[in-house]
Amino acid sequence: MYRLLSCCVILCCGFISFADGPADNIAEKVRRIPPEPKSRPSSEEVAELKKGLDELGKEITSLKNSLKGKNQLLNLLPDVQIYHNAVRYALEHDEIFDGKTEIPKAKNHLKAGMERAALLKEGKTPWLHAPGLVLRGYISKIDNSVQPYGLIIPANWKPDSGQFHRLDIWCHGRGETLSELNFVSNPSTMPPEFVRPTAFVLFPYGRYCNANKFAGEIDVLEAMEHVKRYYHIDENRVVMRGFSMGGAACWQFAVHYPSLFCAAAPGAGFSETAKFLNVFQAEKVAPPEHEKKLWHLYDCPDYALNLFNLPTVAYSGADDKQKQAADVMAEALKQHNIDLVHIIGPKTGHSYEMNARHEINRRIDAIVAKGRDSLPKIVKFETYTLRYNRSFWIQIDGLNEHWSRGAIIAELHPNAKADKPEITIQTSGITAFTIDIPAGNSPFIHREKVIVQIDGQPITFAGVKSDRSFGDTLIREGTKWKIGSLPNTIRKQNGLQGPIDDAFMDRFVMVKPTGKPLNDQIGKWFEAESKHAITHWRQQFRGEALVKNDTEINDSDIANSHLILWGDPSSNSILKKIIDKLPLTWTNEMVMLGNDKFDSKTHIPVLIYPNPLNPKKYVVLNSGFTYREYDYLNNARQVPKLPDWAIMDITIPTNSRYAGKVAKAGFFDEEWKLKK
């Protein structure tokens, strides 16, 4: 542990706000997030903004038409749309929280949008190359929404030089008023001393205030790829950073994606659910077993081994309650014989101590100078779900059981003699994995065969390919491993492993019923809950859910999107078409899963399952993302609340935690069958 001695402090500026402690533990008394505005704009101000919004909207429509066929320019239209959306959303959703400060921001956004539109019409794009902080936008694959991000372009960057640059990603802190309007006004909350002279810095919006989980997680990945398309980024010099809620995001990206970054620098935040809520929220959680099991999705201590391959420098103020996050991670890392470098600012609360920034910079800069080892000799990786299944040249393709630990330790021996193992691998809790050393990277000489020893069992592989790639897929049968192909059957796999919330991390379409429901009571529930899902997708994930009637779903929707089906087999024609291929029976009298029967007049099934019309995509019945208003109050609560399936008793009214009473819930097995 590294301890600093100075008591000078540097604050993290930005839209930081905190939960209210025990006051936010009352599920029956939940405050609104985003909050109620404290001062709304006047009717005259609204009229002026609407006029400017209409003018910018017409310019955007004109650009869509005039730039057809000019894809290079058309692809930059989101850089204009981010300004339009920032004002449009604020007006449409009553999200001008402080008229005095935000009305001028809105006017500036409309002006900036018009200026960019005029330049784009002339084929000019100076903001792509201007040094300093710029605003960019991209179209998300999830819902076609335009998402903003900030980017610092270093002063020494030259578009045509071919020089590759370091990229730092900075995740922002909690900000309950961090609307698009406010984010676009100032996306940077990174202390300026952390901005390195030759580095790009990406400030993802993260779809608002979710600690970069779920769609907020995908936002970071999409924004990072968007930056790489326009600028020369050194893949081996990408740093993940953040403070407060952003520190929590940094922890989860570090442990889930250890091979994407060369270093991680989390500050404060949280790293798991139960202990943090007890310390920070004075809340003792006692969830049902399926919720507790789902903590494995985002509880970072469960993935601590993965930091073996990712240099990490943590920071906390000595007097900050959020120091708990790094303390918990330090304890978890000790179980793997790793000592966490934890820089602690003495007599410091929720901020960066003055001298800490120098020490953090010194360490991170030294790591960046060396760069990421793209082919480490040893890879250590653990996971509880195939959503997170890869580190460097090792990919886990099958688990004994989801939400139970699977782990692999793989080591290269490039100088081994021909009759000795050149790779040794130890596994635990996994049934399939792939060795994937990409082209040009194999450390082995060209031989007829390569010996790989897995759990003590030697297996002979074909030699290195002519492009210097190497690898194959291994399947476990009983206690023995063999080279093989993954079965072309319905099974849990990366991106198709559940739980229900997983469907909202990729493209989805909400499918509303047009027929008559089984009865009025469940019909009203379908209507209310589908409206809730669409509204709260906008409020909490800042997107615009794609919504269609069941009669409008086409082959393209089925091929490219998860389908979120609302209704029952009587009212939703898509559900009627596939109901006999789902693992449940649903009639006018009953809903039946396995041997459990429920009255279909008062019980509704929600579930996720491979779509029988396209098993590469999900179908979800009657659910949006599964955490609700109570969980918005603290980001550590924002974890899945329902597993792969549940039966909801709707005689119990919906509340801030559940859409009724969970009569029964559970997981499908690794072949998407009901567990016995």
Secondary structure per residue as TSV (DSSP state, phi and psi in degrees):
chain	resnum	aa	ss	phi	psi
A	1	M	-	360.0	139.0
A	2	Y	E	-110.5	126.1
A	3	R	E	-120.3	131.3
A	4	L	-	-90.8	159.7
A	5	L	-	-112.2	-10.6
A	6	S	-	-85.8	155.7
A	7	C	-	-113.1	8.5
A	8	C	-	-72.0	151.0
A	9	V	E	-129.7	140.9
A	10	I	E	-118.8	130.9
A	11	L	-	-86.3	150.9
A	12	C	-	-89.2	111.2
A	13	C	-	-80.0	164.5
A	14	G	S	130.7	-172.5
A	15	F	S	-85.4	76.3
A	16	I	-	-100.9	128.7
A	17	S	-	-143.5	157.0
A	18	F	-	-123.0	156.6
A	19	A	-	-67.8	164.4
A	20	D	-	-90.7	13.9
A	21	G	G	69.5	-144.2
A	22	P	G	-54.5	-26.3
A	23	A	G	-62.4	-24.3
A	24	D	G	-95.6	18.9
A	25	N	G	-103.5	8.1
A	26	I	-	-103.1	103.4
A	27	A	T	-63.7	-24.6
A	28	E	T	-83.1	-6.5
A	29	K	S	-137.3	74.8
A	30	V	-	-101.9	125.2
A	31	R	-	-78.0	156.2
A	32	R	-	-75.0	137.4
A	33	I	S	-134.5	121.1
A	34	P	S	-58.2	156.7
A	35	P	-	-76.3	169.1
A	36	E	-	-66.6	140.4
A	37	P	-	-61.4	142.8
A	38	K	S	-89.5	-20.2
A	39	S	B	-156.1	114.3
A	40	R	-	-85.3	157.5
A	41	P	-	-70.7	157.1
A	42	S	-	-73.2	164.8
A	43	S	H	-61.9	-35.0
A	44	E	H	-66.2	-41.9
A	45	E	H	-65.9	-40.3
A	46	V	H	-62.4	-43.7
A	47	A	H	-61.3	-42.0
A	48	E	H	-64.2	-43.4
A	49	L	H	-66.1	-40.4
A	50	K	H	-63.7	-36.9
A	51	K	H	-63.8	-47.1
A	52	G	H	-65.2	-36.3
A	53	L	H	-64.7	-41.8
A	54	D	H	-63.2	-41.9
A	55	E	H	-63.8	-43.6
A	56	L	H	-68.2	-37.2
A	57	G	H	-60.7	-40.1
A	58	K	H	-65.6	-37.2
A	59	E	H	-64.7	-39.6
A	60	I	H	-65.2	-43.0
A	61	T	H	-61.6	-41.3
A	62	S	H	-62.4	-40.7
A	63	L	H	-65.2	-39.7
A	64	K	H	-57.5	-37.0
A	65	N	H	-78.8	-45.3
A	66	S	H	-73.0	-23.6
A	67	L	T	-96.6	5.6
A	68	K	T	-57.8	132.0
A	69	G	T	87.2	-13.0
A	70	K	-	-107.0	68.9
A	71	N	H	-59.1	-33.4
A	72	Q	H	-60.9	-37.9
A	73	L	H	-83.8	-39.7
A	74	L	H	-60.3	-34.3
A	75	N	T	-67.2	-13.6
A	76	L	T	-93.8	0.7
A	77	L	T	-58.2	-34.6
A	78	P	H	-57.2	-25.3
A	79	D	H	-67.6	-18.8
A	80	V	H	-93.3	-42.0
A	81	Q	H	-62.3	-27.9
A	82	I	H	-60.6	-33.1
A	83	Y	H	-74.0	-41.8
A	84	H	H	-62.7	-47.8
A	85	N	H	-63.6	-38.1
A	86	A	H	-57.2	-40.4
A	87	V	H	-82.2	-41.2
A	88	R	H	-60.3	-47.6
A	89	Y	H	-63.3	-40.1
A	90	A	H	-61.0	-39.8
A	91	L	H	-76.3	-45.7
A	92	E	H	-67.2	-31.6
A	93	H	T	-113.2	18.8
A	94	D	T	53.8	51.5
A	95	E	-	-120.2	32.1
A	96	I	-	-94.4	98.7
A	97	F	-	-78.7	-31.5
A	98	D	B	-139.5	97.5
A	99	G	H	-55.7	-36.5
A	100	K	H	-61.6	-41.6
A	101	T	H	-94.7	-27.1
A	102	E	H	-93.8	-23.7
A	103	I	H	-61.7	-46.4
A	104	P	H	-59.7	-37.0
A	105	K	H	-62.2	-44.5
A	106	A	H	-61.2	-42.2
A	107	K	H	-63.3	-40.7
A	108	N	H	-64.3	-38.6
A	109	H	H	-64.1	-42.5
A	110	L	H	-63.6	-39.5
A	111	K	H	-64.8	-45.4
A	112	A	H	-64.1	-39.0
A	113	G	H	-63.4	-41.4
A	114	M	H	-65.7	-39.0
A	115	E	H	-64.2	-43.8
A	116	R	H	-66.7	-39.4
A	117	A	H	-60.3	-42.8
A	118	A	H	-63.9	-42.0
A	119	L	H	-65.2	-43.5
A	120	L	H	-63.8	-35.9
A	121	K	H	-62.3	-31.7
A	122	E	T	-88.4	1.5
A	123	G	T	79.5	17.5
A	124	K	-	-104.4	138.0
A	125	T	-	-138.3	59.5
A	126	P	G	-64.4	-26.3
A	127	W	G	-67.2	-17.7
A	128	L	G	-69.1	-23.6
A	129	H	T	-118.6	-8.6
A	130	A	-	-69.6	128.5
A	131	P	S	-68.3	153.3
A	132	G	E	103.4	-163.8
A	133	L	E	-84.2	124.0
A	134	V	E	-125.6	159.6
A	135	L	E	-105.1	132.4
A	136	R	E	-128.7	167.6
A	137	G	E	-146.8	157.4
A	138	Y	E	-144.1	163.2
A	139	I	E	-96.7	120.8
A	140	S	-	-75.8	140.6
A	141	K	T	-68.2	-20.8
A	142	I	T	-69.1	-47.2
A	143	D	T	-144.9	15.9
A	144	N	S	64.6	12.3
A	145	S	-	-75.6	150.7
A	146	V	E	-88.8	119.7
A	147	Q	E	-111.0	133.6
A	148	P	E	-88.4	157.4
A	149	Y	E	-151.8	157.1
A	150	G	E	-100.4	153.3
A	151	L	E	-147.1	125.8
A	152	I	E	-91.1	122.5
A	153	I	E	-99.4	124.1
A	154	P	-	-66.7	149.6
A	155	A	T	-63.1	-28.7
A	156	N	T	-90.2	5.0
A	157	W	-	-76.1	132.3
A	158	K	-	-124.2	121.4
A	159	P	T	-54.1	-34.0
A	160	D	T	-102.2	7.8
A	161	S	S	-75.7	-26.0
A	162	G	-	78.7	2.5
A	163	Q	-	-77.7	134.9
A	164	F	-	-95.2	141.9
A	165	H	E	-120.0	155.8
A	166	R	E	-65.3	147.1
A	167	L	E	-127.8	122.8
A	168	D	E	-102.4	134.2
A	169	I	E	-107.6	124.8
A	170	W	E	-117.4	115.7
A	171	C	E	-91.8	131.7
A	172	H	-	-78.8	165.2
A	173	G	-	-80.8	177.1
A	174	R	-	-65.7	132.2
A	175	G	-	-147.1	99.6
A	176	E	T	-71.5	-15.9
A	177	T	T	-106.6	18.4
A	178	L	-	-82.8	65.6
A	179	S	-	-69.0	171.6
A	180	E	H	-56.9	-37.7
A	181	L	H	-57.6	-46.2
A	182	N	H	-77.6	-36.7
A	183	F	H	-64.0	-45.9
A	184	V	H	-63.9	-27.2
A	185	S	H	-67.7	-35.8
A	186	N	-	-160.0	88.8
A	187	P	-	-77.1	-12.6
A	188	S	-	-94.5	120.5
A	189	T	-	-117.8	11.4
A	190	M	S	-75.7	130.6
A	191	P	-	-53.6	131.8
A	192	P	G	-58.8	-28.1
A	193	E	G	-68.9	-15.7
A	194	F	G	-82.4	-11.8
A	195	V	S	-78.2	111.6
A	196	R	-	-85.4	144.2
A	197	P	T	-56.9	-33.7
A	198	T	T	-107.7	10.3
A	199	A	-	-103.4	142.2
A	200	F	E	-75.9	148.5
A	201	V	E	-129.9	123.3
A	202	L	E	-100.2	128.3
A	203	F	E	-113.8	92.0
A	204	P	E	-72.4	144.9
A	205	Y	-	-70.1	-35.6
A	206	G	T	69.8	18.7
A	207	R	T	55.3	45.9
A	208	Y	S	91.6	-116.6
A	209	C	S	-129.7	61.3
A	210	N	S	-126.3	15.3
A	211	A	T	59.6	31.6
A	212	N	T	55.3	41.0
A	213	K	-	-102.1	162.9
A	214	F	T	52.7	-123.8
A	215	A	H	-62.0	-29.0
A	216	G	H	-65.5	-31.1
A	217	E	H	-68.6	-46.1
A	218	I	H	-64.6	-32.2
A	219	D	H	-58.0	-43.7
A	220	V	H	-62.4	-44.6
A	221	L	H	-65.6	-40.7
A	222	E	H	-69.3	-42.4
A	223	A	H	-63.5	-40.4
A	224	M	H	-61.8	-43.9
A	225	E	H	-66.1	-34.7
A	226	H	H	-64.8	-42.0
A	227	V	H	-61.4	-42.0
A	228	K	H	-64.9	-26.3
A	229	R	H	-71.7	-24.8
A	230	Y	H	-108.8	-16.2
A	231	Y	S	-137.0	152.4
A	232	H	-	-79.9	100.9
A	233	I	E	-106.7	131.5
A	234	D	E	-77.3	110.1
A	235	E	E	-58.4	-23.7
A	236	N	E	-94.5	7.6
A	237	R	E	-138.1	55.2
A	238	V	E	-109.5	126.6
A	239	V	E	-114.2	132.5
A	240	M	E	-99.3	128.5
A	241	R	E	-141.0	168.7
A	242	G	E	164.5	162.5
A	243	F	E	-136.4	146.6
A	244	S	T	63.1	-125.3
A	245	M	H	-56.2	-34.8
A	246	G	H	-68.0	-28.1
A	247	G	H	-67.2	-38.4
A	248	A	H	-61.7	-42.9
A	249	A	H	-60.9	-41.2
A	250	C	H	-60.6	-44.6
A	251	W	H	-57.8	-46.9
A	252	Q	H	-71.7	-33.8
A	253	F	H	-68.2	-37.6
A	254	A	H	-62.2	-46.2
A	255	V	H	-81.4	-26.2
A	256	H	H	-88.2	-29.5
A	257	Y	-	-128.5	57.0
A	258	P	T	-64.1	-22.3
A	259	S	T	-91.6	1.0
A	260	L	S	-83.5	-21.0
A	261	F	-	-124.1	158.2
A	262	C	S	-95.7	-18.4
A	263	A	E	-160.4	156.9
A	264	A	E	-132.9	140.8
A	265	A	E	-136.6	74.9
A	266	P	E	-75.7	138.5
A	267	G	E	-120.8	122.7
A	268	A	S	56.7	-140.5
A	269	G	S	83.3	-153.8
A	270	F	-	-141.4	158.8
A	271	S	S	-127.7	-5.1
A	272	E	-	-157.2	-175.7
A	273	T	S	-99.5	-61.3
A	274	A	H	-65.1	-51.6
A	275	K	H	-66.3	-39.5
A	276	F	H	-63.5	-45.3
A	277	L	H	-63.1	-33.3
A	278	N	H	-66.4	-42.3
A	279	V	H	-76.7	-49.4
A	280	F	H	-87.6	-34.3
A	281	Q	S	-107.9	-3.3
A	282	A	-	52.3	38.7
A	283	E	-	-117.7	125.4
A	284	K	-	-99.9	110.4
A	285	V	-	-89.3	141.8
A	286	A	-	-139.5	70.9
A	287	P	-	-76.8	163.0
A	288	P	-	-62.8	162.3
A	289	E	H	-58.5	-38.4
A	290	H	H	-67.4	-34.8
A	291	E	H	-66.8	-43.8
A	292	K	H	-60.8	-40.5
A	293	K	H	-63.2	-35.4
A	294	L	H	-75.1	-10.6
A	295	W	G	-58.4	-24.4
A	296	H	G	-61.8	-15.4
A	297	L	G	-66.1	-46.4
A	298	Y	T	-120.6	0.3
A	299	D	-	-74.3	106.3
A	300	C	G	-66.0	-32.7
A	301	P	G	-56.9	-26.8
A	302	D	G	-68.2	-16.7
A	303	Y	G	-116.5	18.7
A	304	A	G	-59.3	-33.7
A	305	L	G	-55.0	-30.0
A	306	N	G	-65.1	-19.7
A	307	L	G	-74.7	-4.6
A	308	F	G	-55.1	-34.8
A	309	N	G	-102.0	7.8
A	310	L	S	-135.1	108.3
A	311	P	-	-57.0	130.6
A	312	T	B	-133.5	134.1
A	313	V	E	-125.4	109.3
A	314	A	E	-93.9	154.3
A	315	Y	E	-135.5	143.3
A	316	S	E	-149.0	149.6
A	317	G	E	-79.1	140.6
A	318	A	T	-60.5	-31.2
A	319	D	T	-100.9	13.1
A	320	D	-	-92.8	127.8
A	321	K	T	-58.2	-29.4
A	322	Q	T	-75.9	-0.5
A	323	K	H	-58.5	-25.4
A	324	Q	H	-52.0	-34.9
A	325	A	H	-59.9	-49.4
A	326	A	H	-70.4	-33.9
A	327	D	H	-61.9	-42.1
A	328	V	H	-65.2	-41.5
A	329	M	H	-68.0	-36.5
A	330	A	H	-61.5	-41.4
A	331	E	H	-64.1	-42.4
A	332	A	H	-66.5	-38.8
A	333	L	H	-67.5	-32.4
A	334	K	H	-60.8	-29.9
A	335	Q	T	-64.3	-19.2
A	336	H	T	-111.3	17.4
A	337	N	T	61.0	37.0
A	338	I	-	-118.3	125.9
A	339	D	-	-94.1	118.8
A	340	L	-	-72.6	130.4
A	341	V	E	-78.1	109.8
A	342	H	E	-124.2	101.3
A	343	I	E	-81.5	125.0
A	344	I	E	-119.6	124.0
A	345	G	E	-84.8	114.4
A	346	P	T	-66.8	147.0
A	347	K	T	51.8	37.8
A	348	T	-	-125.6	135.8
A	349	G	-	-91.0	-132.4
A	350	H	S	-87.0	70.1
A	351	S	S	-165.9	170.7
A	352	Y	E	-88.7	126.1
A	353	E	E	-67.1	144.1
A	354	M	T	-54.8	-47.5
A	355	N	T	-78.6	-18.0
A	356	A	H	-61.1	-37.3
A	357	R	H	-61.2	-36.1
A	358	H	H	-68.0	-42.3
A	359	E	H	-69.6	-39.5
A	360	I	H	-63.4	-45.9
A	361	N	H	-59.8	-43.6
A	362	R	H	-58.4	-45.1
A	363	R	H	-72.5	-46.5
A	364	I	H	-65.8	-41.6
A	365	D	H	-61.4	-37.5
A	366	A	H	-65.9	-39.0
A	367	I	H	-66.6	-43.1
A	368	V	H	-63.8	-38.6
A	369	A	H	-58.4	-38.3
A	370	K	H	-75.5	-37.0
A	371	G	-	82.8	164.3
A	372	R	-	-70.0	136.6
A	373	D	-	-82.4	106.6
A	374	S	S	-73.2	-15.2
A	375	L	S	-135.0	72.2
A	376	P	-	-64.5	144.7
A	377	K	S	-67.7	-29.7
A	378	I	E	-124.4	131.6
A	379	V	E	-119.6	126.5
A	380	K	E	-120.1	127.7
A	381	F	E	-148.8	136.7
A	382	E	E	-134.6	150.8
A	383	T	E	-155.8	162.3
A	384	Y	S	-117.7	-1.7
A	385	T	S	-155.5	147.4
A	386	L	T	-75.0	-4.9
A	387	R	T	-56.4	-38.0
A	388	Y	S	-116.6	100.2
A	389	N	-	-134.6	8.9
A	390	R	E	-138.3	142.3
A	391	S	E	-144.4	114.9
A	392	F	T	53.8	-119.0
A	393	W	T	-95.5	13.9
A	394	I	E	-120.1	131.7
A	395	Q	E	-130.5	125.6
A	396	I	E	-88.1	125.7
A	397	D	E	-110.7	-11.9
A	398	G	E	-155.5	139.8
A	399	L	E	-114.5	151.0
A	400	N	S	-55.6	-46.3
A	401	E	S	-159.0	128.8
A	402	H	T	-61.3	143.9
A	403	W	T	74.4	10.4
A	404	S	S	-115.0	150.2
A	405	R	-	-66.4	133.6
A	406	G	E	-121.5	138.7
A	407	A	E	-145.7	153.7
A	408	I	E	-147.0	139.1
A	409	I	E	-125.8	119.1
A	410	A	E	-124.5	138.4
A	411	E	E	-135.7	131.7
A	412	L	E	-86.9	140.8
A	413	H	-	-128.1	75.6
A	414	P	T	-65.7	-19.2
A	415	N	T	-102.1	13.5
A	416	A	-	-67.2	150.2
A	417	K	-	-69.5	160.7
A	418	A	T	-57.9	-28.6
A	419	D	T	-98.4	11.9
A	420	K	S	-115.5	156.0
A	421	P	-	-61.6	132.2
A	422	E	S	-97.5	-13.6
A	423	I	E	-138.7	131.7
A	424	T	E	-117.3	137.9
A	425	I	E	-136.5	135.3
A	426	Q	E	-117.7	135.1
A	427	T	E	-126.4	159.0
A	428	S	E	-151.9	123.6
A	429	G	S	74.7	16.5
A	430	I	E	-123.4	153.8
A	431	T	E	-116.7	-11.9
A	432	A	E	-159.9	145.2
A	433	F	E	-156.1	165.0
A	434	T	E	-125.8	133.3
A	435	I	E	-91.3	124.0
A	436	D	E	-138.8	86.0
A	437	I	E	-93.7	114.2
A	438	P	-	-71.8	169.0
A	439	A	T	-52.5	135.3
A	440	G	T	83.9	-1.8
A	441	N	-	-113.2	-8.5
A	442	S	-	-62.1	130.0
A	443	P	-	-84.9	-2.7
A	444	F	S	-90.8	150.4
A	445	I	-	-78.2	163.9
A	446	H	-	-70.8	114.9
A	447	R	-	-131.4	164.5
A	448	E	S	-68.1	-28.9
A	449	K	E	-148.4	157.9
A	450	V	E	-130.3	132.6
A	451	I	E	-95.2	125.0
A	452	V	E	-116.3	125.8
A	453	Q	E	-104.3	118.8
A	454	I	E	-117.8	117.1
A	455	D	T	50.7	39.7
A	456	G	T	86.0	-6.0
A	457	Q	E	-99.4	117.5
A	458	P	E	-76.9	136.8
A	459	I	E	-132.0	134.1
A	460	T	E	-91.9	121.1
A	461	F	E	-98.6	156.7
A	462	A	E	-64.2	155.1
A	463	G	-	-70.8	-176.8
A	464	V	-	-65.2	138.5
A	465	K	-	-77.3	167.3
A	466	S	T	-64.0	-23.2
A	467	D	T	-90.7	11.9
A	468	R	S	65.3	29.9
A	469	S	-	-98.0	162.3
A	470	F	E	-157.6	142.6
A	471	G	E	150.9	172.9
A	472	D	E	-172.6	173.4
A	473	T	E	-100.8	137.4
A	474	L	E	-113.2	133.7
A	475	I	E	-118.9	135.5
A	476	R	E	-95.5	128.1
A	477	E	E	-120.5	109.0
A	478	G	T	67.1	-118.6
A	479	T	T	-105.4	2.4
A	480	K	E	-109.0	147.2
A	481	W	E	-105.3	149.2
A	482	K	E	-147.7	155.3
A	483	I	E	-73.4	133.9
A	484	G	-	-168.1	-172.6
A	485	S	-	-112.0	147.0
A	486	L	-	-65.5	138.2
A	487	P	-	-63.3	141.5
A	488	N	S	-88.4	59.3
A	489	T	S	-130.1	169.2
A	490	I	S	-69.5	119.5
A	491	R	-	-155.3	161.2
A	492	K	-	-75.2	130.8
A	493	Q	B	-150.4	170.6
A	494	N	T	-54.9	123.6
A	495	G	T	82.9	1.9
A	496	L	B	-148.4	55.0
A	497	Q	-	-131.0	0.1
A	498	G	-	75.1	-179.8
A	499	P	-	-79.3	-162.3
A	500	I	G	-52.7	-42.2
A	501	D	G	-62.3	-20.1
A	502	D	G	-64.3	-26.7
A	503	A	G	-64.7	-19.7
A	504	F	G	-98.1	17.0
A	505	M	G	-106.6	9.3
A	506	D	S	-148.6	-176.9
A	507	R	-	-62.8	132.5
A	508	F	E	-141.9	157.9
A	509	V	E	-128.9	127.9
A	510	M	E	-78.9	125.0
A	511	V	E	-113.0	110.5
A	512	K	E	-92.0	145.3
A	513	P	-	-78.7	149.6
A	514	T	-	-116.6	-8.2
A	515	G	S	-91.5	-176.6
A	516	K	-	-87.4	129.1
A	517	P	-	-72.2	169.0
A	518	L	S	-58.2	-37.6
A	519	N	S	-157.0	167.6
A	520	D	H	-65.1	-36.2
A	521	Q	H	-62.6	-49.9
A	522	I	H	-72.7	-28.1
A	523	G	H	-61.5	-42.0
A	524	K	H	-65.5	-36.6
A	525	W	H	-65.0	-45.3
A	526	F	H	-56.9	-45.8
A	527	E	H	-64.2	-46.2
A	528	A	H	-67.5	-42.9
A	529	E	H	-74.6	-33.8
A	530	S	H	-67.2	-38.9
A	531	K	H	-64.0	-42.4
A	532	H	H	-60.0	-44.8
A	533	A	H	-62.3	-43.7
A	534	I	H	-68.5	-44.1
A	535	T	H	-63.7	-44.8
A	536	H	H	-79.1	-21.6
A	537	W	H	-60.4	-43.2
A	538	R	H	-66.7	-47.1
A	539	Q	H	-66.7	-41.3
A	540	Q	H	-102.3	-23.5
A	541	F	H	-122.1	8.6
A	542	R	-	51.0	38.2
A	543	G	-	-120.0	-178.3
A	544	E	-	-124.1	98.3
A	545	A	-	-56.0	136.0
A	546	L	E	-75.8	120.8
A	547	V	E	-123.6	131.2
A	548	K	E	-138.9	154.9
A	549	N	E	-75.2	156.3
A	550	D	G	-58.5	-31.5
A	551	T	G	-74.2	-10.4
A	552	E	G	-99.9	-8.0
A	553	I	-	-67.5	129.6
A	554	N	-	-119.6	-178.8
A	555	D	H	-61.9	-35.4
A	556	S	H	-64.9	-41.9
A	557	D	H	-59.6	-44.6
A	558	I	H	-66.2	-37.4
A	559	A	H	-74.5	-32.6
A	560	N	H	-115.0	-5.5
A	561	S	S	-135.9	149.0
A	562	H	E	-72.0	139.5
A	563	L	E	-104.5	122.1
A	564	I	E	-100.5	100.0
A	565	L	E	-92.2	122.6
A	566	W	-	-104.1	139.0
A	567	G	S	115.1	-164.4
A	568	D	-	-127.8	177.4
A	569	P	T	-62.2	-19.6
A	570	S	T	-80.0	-33.4
A	571	S	T	-102.7	-23.2
A	572	N	-	-113.5	114.1
A	573	S	H	-67.4	-30.4
A	574	I	H	-69.3	-43.2
A	575	L	H	-63.3	-40.4
A	576	K	H	-59.6	-36.7
A	577	K	H	-68.2	-30.3
A	578	I	H	-112.1	-2.7
A	579	I	G	-57.6	-35.5
A	580	D	G	-75.2	-6.5
A	581	K	G	-105.5	2.9
A	582	L	S	-98.0	156.1
A	583	P	S	-81.2	45.7
A	584	L	S	-152.8	160.7
A	585	T	E	-114.4	132.7
A	586	W	E	-137.8	106.7
A	587	T	-	-121.4	-177.7
A	588	N	S	-63.4	-22.8
A	589	E	S	-103.3	-32.2
A	590	M	E	-149.2	157.5
A	591	V	E	-114.9	131.1
A	592	M	E	-133.5	124.2
A	593	L	E	-121.0	121.4
A	594	G	T	60.5	-126.2
A	595	N	T	-97.7	2.4
A	596	D	E	-93.6	126.8
A	597	K	E	-115.0	142.0
A	598	F	E	-137.3	150.0
A	599	D	E	-69.5	118.2
A	600	S	T	-74.3	-8.2
A	601	K	T	-75.9	-22.0
A	602	T	T	-130.9	2.3
A	603	H	E	-129.7	139.4
A	604	I	E	-127.8	130.3
A	605	P	E	-82.1	137.1
A	606	V	E	-121.6	140.1
A	607	L	E	-165.3	166.9
A	608	I	E	-124.7	141.6
A	609	Y	E	-162.0	150.7
A	610	P	E	-58.2	131.9
A	611	N	E	-65.4	119.0
A	612	P	T	-57.9	-24.2
A	613	L	T	-81.0	-17.9
A	614	N	E	-163.7	90.7
A	615	P	E	-64.5	-2.2
A	616	K	E	-85.1	-6.1
A	617	K	E	-126.1	162.4
A	618	Y	E	-87.1	156.4
A	619	V	E	-118.7	136.2
A	620	V	E	-120.6	135.1
A	621	L	E	-102.0	120.2
A	622	N	S	56.6	47.1
A	623	S	-	-157.2	139.1
A	624	G	S	-93.1	-159.6
A	625	F	-	-61.7	150.5
A	626	T	S	-97.3	-6.7
A	627	Y	-	-92.8	155.2
A	628	R	-	-129.4	-164.3
A	629	E	G	-53.2	-40.8
A	630	Y	G	-59.2	-35.6
A	631	D	G	-79.3	-15.8
A	632	Y	G	-66.3	-20.3
A	633	L	G	-75.8	-17.0
A	634	N	-	-149.4	127.8
A	635	N	G	-64.0	-25.2
A	636	A	G	-67.7	-20.5
A	637	R	G	-79.3	-14.0
A	638	Q	-	-82.1	76.6
A	639	V	S	-132.6	162.8
A	640	P	-	-59.0	138.8
A	641	K	-	-105.1	-17.0
A	642	L	S	-126.4	145.9
A	643	P	-	-83.7	-135.3
A	644	D	S	-77.2	-30.0
A	645	W	E	-150.9	156.0
A	646	A	E	-157.8	155.1
A	647	I	E	-112.5	120.8
A	648	M	E	-100.0	125.9
A	649	D	E	-88.1	108.5
A	650	I	T	-91.9	7.9
A	651	T	T	-73.0	-18.4
A	652	I	S	-92.4	121.7
A	653	P	-	-60.3	151.7
A	654	T	-	-65.4	153.8
A	655	N	-	-145.2	-165.6
A	656	S	S	-75.8	-2.0
A	657	R	S	-119.2	-36.5
A	658	Y	-	-141.4	155.5
A	659	A	S	-90.2	47.1
A	660	G	S	122.3	-165.6
A	661	K	E	-98.2	133.5
A	662	V	E	-78.2	103.4
A	663	A	E	-73.0	-37.3
A	664	K	E	-162.2	149.4
A	665	A	E	-152.8	156.1
A	666	G	E	-174.2	-173.5
A	667	F	-	-115.4	149.3
A	668	F	B	-81.0	158.8
A	669	D	-	-81.0	-170.9
A	670	E	T	-69.4	-12.7
A	671	E	T	-108.1	19.9
A	672	W	S	59.7	36.0
A	673	K	-	-109.2	154.0
A	674	L	B	-62.7	133.1
A	675	K	-	-71.6	139.8
A	676	K	-	-84.2	360.0
